[in-house]
Amino acid sequence: MIEAGKTYVVMGLLNSDSIAFAIGRVIEQHGGKVVYSVQNERLKRIFFDRSKDLTPEQIAALDIRFCDVTIEDELKTFFAGLGEIAGVVHSIGYANPKTCLGAEFHTDAIEDIKTAFHISAVSLASVVRHAYPHMKGGGAVVALTFESRLAFPHYNWMGVNKAALEAIVRALARRHGRDLIRVNAVSAGPVATKAATSIPHFDMLAGTWQKISPLPWNVYEEKTEVANAAAFLLGPLSKKITGQTIYVDGGASIIGGELTPEERPAP
């Protein structure tokens, strides 16, 4: 699991209900030190500082720093200020819901597509390029993804970006094996977070999981299970796993069609 006393970077924090924050909490529970990144101070003020789950004192105790992953100088400065690190979590993704998601796949908003690709996929390579010199004795990188082998309604260009993200995971795993750095992804089932609310008809996606997941899947309660898998991939117990996408989705990814009534998990 996590190595006690070592520093882990969790990038893409939005609020206390995010998967990124759940991963950070699990790391801390196992004795690791966590440094979070938020895109900028404005987003922290709007989304994190207004959390109803944490007191101002609890928020102040967190090590939260700012980094826009699309700006190389910010990435360089961010990692230069960290010292030695044991692992990085990339929990970053964005696509304009008005142009890149929705009922129609086709769009002429090419700049929005490019921006989404940069933030959601290319940024992983940028992060690792600046992070790996700070993992002198090896380490691990974990990216958060979503089932990209299938085309889901309304998910559109984010599905494309997640497929690209997983390809980058494999390319980075090949490149950084020589550095003893493992690069993997966790493909989570739908989880109700602030970011998920920007996906049109997220409730339809959640409903789909009720029809195809052989294990019970609760969109409000499974963040911890996703976080546990990320923590496993960050630690030495997974030291021979790299370039993989690990599915934490209740088994939905292996089901053809829908479950029959007698196959569905009990309420």
C-alpha positions in Angstrom: 0.0 0.0 0.0 1.2 3.6 0.6 4.7 4.1 2.0 4.3 5.9 5.3 6.1 9.3 5.5 6.5 9.7 1.7 5.0 12.5 -0.3 2.3 11.9 -2.9 0.9 14.5 -5.3 -2.9 14.5 -6.1 -3.6 16.8 -9.0 -7.0 18.0 -10.0 -8.7 18.7 -6.7 -12.0 20.5 -7.1 -14.0 20.0 -3.9 -14.3 17.7 -0.9 -16.7 15.5 -2.7 -14.2 14.7 -5.5 -12.4 11.4 -6.3 -9.1 13.3 -5.9 -9.9 14.2 -2.3 -11.0 10.7 -1.6 -7.7 9.4 -2.9 -5.8 11.9 -0.8 -7.7 10.8 2.3 -6.8 7.2 1.8 -3.2 8.1 1.3 -3.2 10.0 4.6 -4.9 7.1 6.4 -1.9 4.9 5.4 0.6 7.4 6.6 1.5 9.3 3.4 1.8 13.0 3.1 -0.4 14.6 0.4 0.1 17.7 -1.7 -2.9 18.7 -3.7 -3.0 20.8 -6.8 -5.9 23.1 -7.8 -5.9 24.9 -11.2 -6.0 28.3 -9.6 -7.0 30.2 -6.5 -10.3 31.3 -7.9 -11.5 27.7 -8.3 -10.3 26.8 -4.8 -12.3 29.7 -3.4 -15.4 28.9 -5.3 -15.5 25.1 -4.9 -13.3 24.0 -2.1 -13.4 26.8 0.5 -17.2 26.6 0.5 -17.2 23.0 1.5 -19.9 22.0 4.0 -18.0 18.9 5.0 -14.8 20.5 6.3 -14.2 23.3 8.8 -12.0 26.3 7.9 -9.4 24.8 10.2 -9.4 21.5 8.4 -9.1 23.2 5.0 -6.2 25.3 6.3 -4.4 22.2 7.4 -4.3 20.8 3.9 -1.3 21.4 1.6 -3.0 22.9 -1.4 -1.0 24.5 -4.2 -1.9 26.0 -7.6 -1.0 24.6 -11.0 -2.6 25.0 -14.4 -1.4 21.8 -16.2 -1.7 23.5 -19.6 1.0 26.0 -18.7 4.5 24.5 -18.8 6.1 27.1 -16.5 3.5 26.5 -13.8 4.2 22.7 -14.0 7.9 23.3 -13.7 7.5 25.6 -10.8 5.0 23.4 -9.0 7.2 20.3 -9.0 10.4 22.2 -8.3 8.8 23.2 -5.0 8.0 19.7 -3.9 11.3 18.0 -3.4 11.3 14.2 -3.6 8.0 12.5 -4.2 6.8 8.9 -4.3 3.8 9.1 -6.6 1.4 11.3 -8.6 -2.3 11.1 -9.1 -3.7 12.7 -12.3 -7.4 13.3 -11.7 -7.8 15.9 -14.4 -10.3 16.2 -17.2 -12.5 18.9 -18.8 -14.5 19.3 -22.0 -17.0 22.1 -22.7 -20.3 20.4 -22.0 -22.1 22.7 -24.5 -19.9 21.7 -27.5 -18.0 18.5 -26.7 -20.8 16.6 -24.8 -24.5 16.2 -25.5 -26.9 14.7 -27.9 -24.8 15.4 -31.1 -21.3 14.1 -31.5 -20.5 16.4 -34.5 -19.4 19.9 -33.7 -17.5 22.8 -35.4 -16.0 23.9 -32.0 -12.6 22.6 -32.9 -10.8 24.8 -30.4 -12.9 23.4 -27.6 -12.0 19.9 -28.8 -8.3 20.8 -28.8 -8.6 22.3 -25.3 -10.3 19.2 -23.9 -7.7 17.0 -25.5 -4.9 19.1 -23.9 -6.4 19.1 -20.4 -7.8 15.6 -20.3 -5.1 13.6 -22.1 -1.9 15.5 -23.1 -1.5 17.0 -19.6 -0.7 13.5 -18.2 2.5 13.4 -20.3 3.3 17.0 -19.3 2.8 16.2 -15.6 5.1 13.1 -15.8 7.8 14.9 -17.7 8.1 17.4 -14.8 7.4 14.9 -12.0 9.7 12.0 -12.8 13.0 13.8 -12.0 11.6 14.1 -8.4 11.1 10.3 -8.1 14.8 9.4 -7.8 14.3 5.9 -6.5 11.3 5.1 -8.6 7.6 5.7 -8.0 4.2 5.5 -9.4 1.7 7.5 -11.5 -2.0 6.9 -11.5 -4.5 8.5 -13.9 -8.3 8.4 -13.6 -10.2 7.3 -16.6 -13.6 6.0 -17.7 -14.6 3.1 -19.9 -13.3 4.1 -23.3 -13.7 1.0 -25.3 -17.5 1.7 -25.6 -19.3 4.7 -26.9 -21.8 6.0 -24.3 -24.6 8.5 -25.2 -23.8 12.1 -24.5 -20.2 11.4 -23.4 -18.8 12.0 -26.9 -15.4 13.7 -27.0 -14.6 12.9 -23.4 -14.8 9.2 -24.4 -12.3 10.0 -27.2 -10.0 11.8 -24.7 -10.2 9.0 -22.2 -9.1 6.5 -24.9 -6.2 8.8 -25.7 -5.3 9.1 -21.9 -5.1 5.3 -21.7 -2.8 5.2 -24.7 -0.6 7.8 -23.1 -0.5 5.7 -19.9 0.9 2.8 -22.0 3.4 5.0 -23.8 4.6 6.5 -20.5 4.9 3.1 -18.9 7.2 2.0 -21.6 9.3 5.1 -21.4 9.7 5.2 -17.6 10.3 1.6 -16.8 14.0 2.4 -17.0 13.4 4.9 -14.2 11.5 2.3 -12.1 8.4 4.4 -12.4 5.1 2.6 -13.0 2.2 4.3 -14.8 -1.3 2.9 -14.6 -4.9 4.0 -14.8 -8.0 3.4 -12.8 -11.2 3.2 -14.8 -14.0 4.0 -12.4 -17.7 3.4 -12.8 -19.9 6.5 -12.7 -19.5 8.4 -9.5 -21.6 11.4 -8.5 -19.2 14.3 -8.1 -19.3 18.0 -9.0 -17.4 17.2 -12.2 -19.9 14.5 -13.1 -22.8 17.0 -12.9 -21.4 18.7 -16.1 -22.0 15.5 -18.1 -25.4 15.8 -19.8 -27.8 13.1 -18.6 -25.4 11.7 -16.0 -28.4 10.0 -14.4 -28.9 8.0 -17.6 -25.3 6.8 -17.3 -25.8 5.9 -13.7 -29.0 4.0 -14.6 -27.0 2.0 -17.2 -24.8 0.7 -14.4 -27.8 -0.6 -12.6 -28.5 -2.8 -15.7 -25.0 -4.0 -16.4 -23.0 -4.1 -13.2 -22.9 -7.6 -11.6 -21.8 -6.1 -8.3 -23.9 -3.4 -6.6 -22.8 0.0 -7.7 -23.9 3.1 -5.8 -22.8 6.3 -7.6 -22.8 8.2 -4.3 -20.8 5.8 -2.2 -18.1 4.2 -4.4 -15.4 6.9 -4.3 -13.6 5.1 -1.5 -13.4 1.9 -3.6 -11.9 3.9 -6.4 -9.5 5.6 -4.0 -8.4 2.2 -2.5 -7.4 0.9 -6.0 -5.5 4.1 -6.7 -3.6 3.8 -3.4 -2.8 0.1 -4.2 -1.3 1.2 -7.6 0.7 4.0 -5.9 2.4 1.6 -3.4 5.0 -1.1 -3.5 2.4 -3.9 -3.4 1.9 -3.2 -7.1 5.6 -2.9 -8.1 5.3 -5.1 -11.1 2.2 -3.6 -12.6 2.6 -0.9 -15.2 0.8 0.3 -18.3 -2.5 -1.2 -17.2 -6.0 0.1 -16.9 -7.6 -1.4 -13.7 -11.4 -1.4 -13.8 -13.2 -0.4 -10.5 -16.7 -0.5 -11.9 -18.6 -3.3 -10.3 -17.7 -5.6 -13.2 -19.7 -3.6 -15.7 -16.9 -3.6 -18.2 -17.0 -7.3 -18.8 -20.8 -7.6 -19.4 -22.2 -8.1 -22.8 -25.7 -6.6 -23.0 -27.7 -6.2 -19.8 -28.0 -8.5 -16.8 -31.0 -10.7 -16.8 -33.4 -10.1 -13.8 -32.1 -13.1 -11.9 -28.5 -11.9 -12.4 -29.0 -8.5 -10.9 -27.6 -7.9 -7.4 -30.0 -7.7 -4.5 -31.0 -4.1 -3.5 
